[in-house]
Amino acid sequence: MERYFLGNNTAYGFKGYYEDELKNKSKVILLKGGPGTGKSSILKKLAAEAKKRGYDYELWYCSGDPQSLDGVFIKDTGVAIVDATAPHASGADLPKIKDYIYDLAASLSHDKLTPERERIEKLLNDKKRCFIRAYQHLKVALCHLHNQLELEMTDLKQTNIRAYASVVASNLRCTAKSAGRKLFTQAICPVGESVYYDHLRDKRIFKVDGGLASRKIFFDELKGLIDGATLILDPLEPEIVDGIIVGDAAVVSDVGHFANGVSESINLYVYENSPETAAIEEEKNSVTTHIALAEDCLENARRNHLGAEKYFIEAMDFDRNGKIYADIVKEIF
């Protein structure tokens, strides 16, 4: 079992890779429905069923609320089940052939919701405004990140870093076993950055040490030399690669609780010589500050979402969801 985020709250707004993931799956089950209609609950039950049957699977978490699931991919069957509502909406390319749509909102009572329309609309509008403010803070954080990169570039021995990446790539080039992917292992969330390290389990870990600019140059060079690699993306700036997984090897900058399992360290600090140490630290602190402010806004957005969700829960016929769950189990297993 592995945990990832296919979407993230970035400096460019919500950035997701759902379409890239789903196009290669043998079967896709799309769950439609608003807040409180039971999508995440069904996904959690399906994950538990996969575990019970001994199947390997991935959990795709929601960056807007890391307690909720956006999807489950059951590797042994090639089936992905996803929340297909905004902002990660997905359409059916091959209805009833590859893609199956289940609309949970059909179980909502119009009569129960209509009297609460004004309250629901206010909560959802407030949620939207909170997201707008969050993304404004993340844009400012990105400006400071770019300033940091520019300062770190001073007197950086870029040619040496690229040569180092070439040596690493030559050792990993032939170990790719599947098509490349783009994933987030950490997300900017209402409760802070949620981080998972499941991608490092049972891997030969190469830890990359160095400043942001050094690591960016190293990974940019590495990804251009290796086919079929999984790219681990930076949660603020998804154009920056934080790690590369290829075959049984993981080349990463953050190893978390796998520190004792590092096979080799890649030291890029020896190629750095920027005199702007104090200014770099100031930019780093500004990035941290604005991400924290964004997280506060995301928490307020989550509270408004949960407030609206209560009205939908009260208007739902969850007995019908039980039948939908049973139908999906038949489709998958």
C-alpha positions in Angstrom: 0.0 0.0 0.0 1.2 3.5 -0.9 -0.2 6.9 -0.2 0.0 9.9 -2.6 -1.6 13.2 -3.6 -2.6 13.4 -7.3 -3.6 17.0 -6.7 -2.2 19.8 -4.7 -2.7 23.4 -3.7 0.1 25.1 -5.5 1.2 28.6 -6.3 -0.7 28.2 -9.6 -3.9 27.2 -7.9 -5.1 23.5 -7.7 -2.8 21.3 -9.8 -3.9 17.8 -10.5 -2.7 14.8 -12.6 -5.8 12.7 -12.6 -6.2 12.5 -16.3 -2.6 11.4 -16.8 -3.2 8.6 -14.2 -6.5 7.4 -15.4 -5.8 7.1 -19.1 -3.6 4.1 -18.5 -5.9 2.2 -16.1 -7.8 -0.9 -17.3 -11.0 0.3 -15.7 -12.1 3.6 -14.1 -15.0 4.2 -11.7 -16.0 7.8 -11.4 -17.9 8.9 -8.3 -20.0 12.1 -8.8 -21.8 14.1 -6.0 -21.4 17.1 -3.9 -20.1 17.4 -0.3 -21.5 14.9 2.2 -22.8 12.5 -0.4 -20.4 9.7 0.8 -17.7 9.5 -1.9 -14.8 9.4 0.5 -16.6 6.8 2.7 -17.1 4.5 -0.3 -13.5 4.9 -1.2 -12.3 4.0 2.3 -14.5 0.9 2.3 -13.1 -0.2 -1.1 -9.6 0.2 0.2 -10.4 -1.9 3.3 -11.9 -4.5 1.0 -8.8 -4.6 -1.2 -6.7 -5.0 2.0 -8.9 -7.8 3.2 -8.5 -9.6 -0.1 -4.7 -9.2 0.0 -4.5 -6.9 -3.0 -1.9 -4.2 -3.4 -3.3 -0.7 -3.7 -2.6 3.0 -3.6 -4.6 5.7 -1.7 -4.9 9.1 -3.3 -5.6 11.7 -0.6 -7.4 15.0 -0.8 -5.1 18.1 -0.4 -8.2 20.1 0.7 -8.8 17.8 3.6 -6.1 15.0 4.1 -8.6 13.0 6.2 -10.6 12.4 3.0 -9.7 10.2 0.0 -9.9 11.4 -3.6 -9.2 7.9 -5.1 -8.1 4.3 -4.7 -6.0 2.5 -7.3 -6.1 -1.3 -6.9 -2.9 -2.4 -8.6 -3.6 -6.1 -8.9 -6.8 -5.4 -10.9 -5.7 -2.2 -12.7 -8.9 -0.5 -11.5 -9.0 3.1 -10.2 -11.9 4.6 -8.3 -11.9 8.4 -8.0 -13.9 11.3 -6.8 -14.8 12.9 -10.1 -16.2 16.2 -8.9 -14.5 19.6 -9.1 -11.6 20.5 -8.9 -10.5 17.1 -10.0 -13.4 16.4 -12.3 -12.8 13.6 -14.9 -15.0 12.6 -17.8 -15.7 9.2 -19.2 -13.7 8.4 -22.4 -15.2 5.0 -22.9 -18.6 4.9 -21.1 -19.6 1.4 -20.1 -16.5 0.0 -21.7 -13.7 1.3 -19.5 -15.4 4.1 -17.5 -18.4 3.7 -15.1 -20.1 6.7 -13.5 -22.0 6.5 -10.2 -23.9 9.7 -9.3 -24.3 9.8 -5.5 -26.1 13.1 -5.7 -29.2 11.3 -7.1 -29.9 10.2 -3.5 -30.2 13.8 -2.3 -33.7 15.1 -1.2 -34.5 18.3 -3.1 -37.2 19.1 -0.5 -34.7 19.0 2.4 -32.1 21.0 0.6 -34.2 23.8 -0.9 -35.0 25.5 2.5 -31.3 25.6 3.3 -30.2 27.0 -0.1 -29.2 30.4 1.1 -27.1 29.1 4.0 -25.4 26.5 1.8 -24.6 29.0 -0.9 -23.0 31.4 1.7 -20.8 28.6 3.1 -19.7 27.5 -0.4 -19.0 31.1 -1.4 -17.0 31.7 1.8 -15.1 28.5 1.0 -14.3 29.8 -2.5 -13.0 33.1 -1.1 -10.8 31.3 1.4 -9.2 29.3 -1.4 -8.6 32.5 -3.4 -6.8 34.0 -0.4 -4.8 30.8 0.1 -3.6 30.9 -3.5 -2.6 34.5 -3.2 -0.3 33.7 -0.3 1.1 30.8 -2.3 1.8 33.1 -5.2 3.8 35.4 -2.9 5.6 32.3 -1.5 6.6 31.4 -5.0 8.0 34.9 -5.6 10.3 34.4 -2.6 11.2 30.9 -3.8 12.3 32.3 -7.1 14.3 35.0 -5.3 16.0 32.2 -3.3 16.8 30.3 -6.5 18.4 33.3 -8.1 20.5 34.1 -5.0 21.7 30.4 -4.8 22.7 30.5 -8.4 25.6 32.9 -7.7 28.9 31.1 -8.2 27.1 27.7 -8.4 29.2 25.1 -10.3 26.3 24.0 -12.6 28.5 22.0 -15.0 29.8 19.8 -12.1 26.3 19.2 -10.9 25.1 18.1 -14.3 28.1 15.8 -14.7 27.3 14.2 -11.3 23.7 13.7 -12.5 24.9 12.0 -15.6 27.0 9.5 -13.6 23.9 8.6 -11.5 21.7 8.3 -14.5 24.1 5.9 -16.2 23.6 3.6 -13.2 19.9 3.8 -13.3 19.0 4.1 -16.9 18.2 0.4 -17.5 16.1 -0.1 -14.4 12.9 1.6 -15.5 10.0 -0.9 -15.7 6.9 1.2 -16.4 5.7 4.5 -17.9 6.5 7.7 -16.1 4.2 9.3 -13.5 3.9 12.6 -11.8 3.0 12.5 -8.1 3.0 14.5 -4.9 4.1 12.8 -1.8 3.4 15.9 0.3 0.7 18.5 0.1 -0.1 22.0 1.3 -3.1 21.2 3.4 -5.4 22.8 6.0 -3.6 21.0 8.8 -0.1 21.8 7.4 1.9 19.8 4.9 1.0 16.2 5.0 4.0 14.0 3.9 4.1 10.3 3.0 7.2 8.3 2.4 5.7 5.0 1.1 7.5 5.5 -2.2 10.8 4.7 -0.4 9.8 1.4 1.0 11.9 -1.5 -0.3 14.0 0.9 -2.4 17.7 1.6 -2.8 17.7 5.2 -1.5 20.0 7.8 -2.9 19.8 11.0 -0.7 20.5 14.3 -2.5 21.9 16.9 -0.2 22.2 20.5 -1.3 20.5 23.9 -1.7 17.4 24.4 -3.7 19.2 25.6 -6.8 21.7 22.7 -6.7 19.0 20.1 -6.4 16.9 21.7 -9.1 19.7 21.5 -11.6 20.6 17.9 -10.5 17.0 16.6 -10.9 16.4 18.5 -14.1 19.4 16.9 -15.6 18.6 13.4 -14.2 14.9 13.4 -15.4 16.1 14.2 -18.9 18.4 11.2 -19.0 16.0 8.6 -17.6 13.0 7.2 -19.4 10.0 5.8 -17.5 10.8 7.5 -14.2 8.2 8.6 -11.6 8.7 12.2 -10.7 8.0 13.4 -7.2 6.9 17.0 -7.4 7.4 20.0 -5.1 4.0 21.0 -3.6 4.5 24.7 -4.0 6.1 24.7 -7.4 5.2 21.5 -9.3 7.8 22.4 -12.0 10.5 21.6 -9.5 11.3 17.9 -9.0 12.0 16.7 -5.4 12.7 13.1 -6.3 12.9 10.5 -9.0 11.8 6.9 -8.6 13.1 4.4 -11.2 12.8 0.6 -10.8 14.1 -0.3 -7.4 15.9 3.0 -6.9 14.8 6.3 -5.3 16.8 9.4 -5.8 15.3 11.9 -3.3 16.1 15.0 -1.3 13.7 14.1 1.6 14.0 10.6 3.2 11.9 11.2 6.4 11.9 8.2 8.7 13.9 6.2 6.1 17.2 8.0 7.0 18.7 4.7 8.2 18.0 3.1 4.9 20.0 5.4 2.7 22.3 3.5 0.4 24.3 6.5 -0.9 24.5 10.2 -0.2 24.9 12.7 -3.1 26.6 15.8 -1.7 25.9 18.9 -3.9 27.0 21.4 -1.2 30.6 21.2 -2.5 29.5 22.9 -5.7 27.9 25.9 -3.9 29.6 29.2 -3.1 27.0 31.9 -2.9 28.0 34.9 -0.7 24.3 35.7 -0.2 23.8 33.4 2.8 21.7 35.9 4.9 19.6 36.9 2.0 18.9 33.3 1.1 17.8 32.6 4.6 15.5 35.6 4.6 13.8 34.3 1.4 13.4 30.8 2.9 11.7 32.3 5.9 9.3 34.3 3.8 8.4 31.2 1.8 7.6 29.4 5.1 5.6 32.3 6.4 3.3 32.6 3.4 2.8 28.9 3.2 1.7 29.0 6.8 -0.8 31.8 6.0 -2.1 29.8 3.1 -2.6 26.8 5.3 -4.7 29.0 7.7 -6.9 30.0 4.8 -7.2 26.4 3.7 -8.3 25.4 7.2 -11.1 28.1 7.0 -12.1 26.7 3.6 -12.3 23.2 5.1 -14.5 24.5 7.9 -16.9 26.1 5.5 -16.9 22.9 3.4 -17.8 20.8 6.5 -20.5 23.3 7.4 -22.2 22.9 4.0 -21.6 19.1 4.1 -23.9 18.8 7.2 -26.9 20.0 5.2 -26.2 17.4 2.4 -25.7 14.6 4.9 -29.1 15.3 6.4 -30.6 15.2 2.9 -29.0 12.0 1.8 -30.5 8.5 1.4 -27.4 6.5 2.3 -29.2 3.2 1.8 -28.8 3.7 -1.9 -25.0 4.2 -1.4 -24.9 0.7 0.0 -26.2 -0.7 -3.2 -23.8 1.5 -5.2 -20.9 0.1 -3.1 -22.0 -3.5 -3.7 -22.2 -2.8 -7.5 -18.7 -1.3 -7.5 -17.3 -4.3 -5.6 -18.7 -6.6 -8.3 -17.1 -4.4 -11.0 -13.7 -4.5 -9.3 -13.3 -7.9 -7.8 
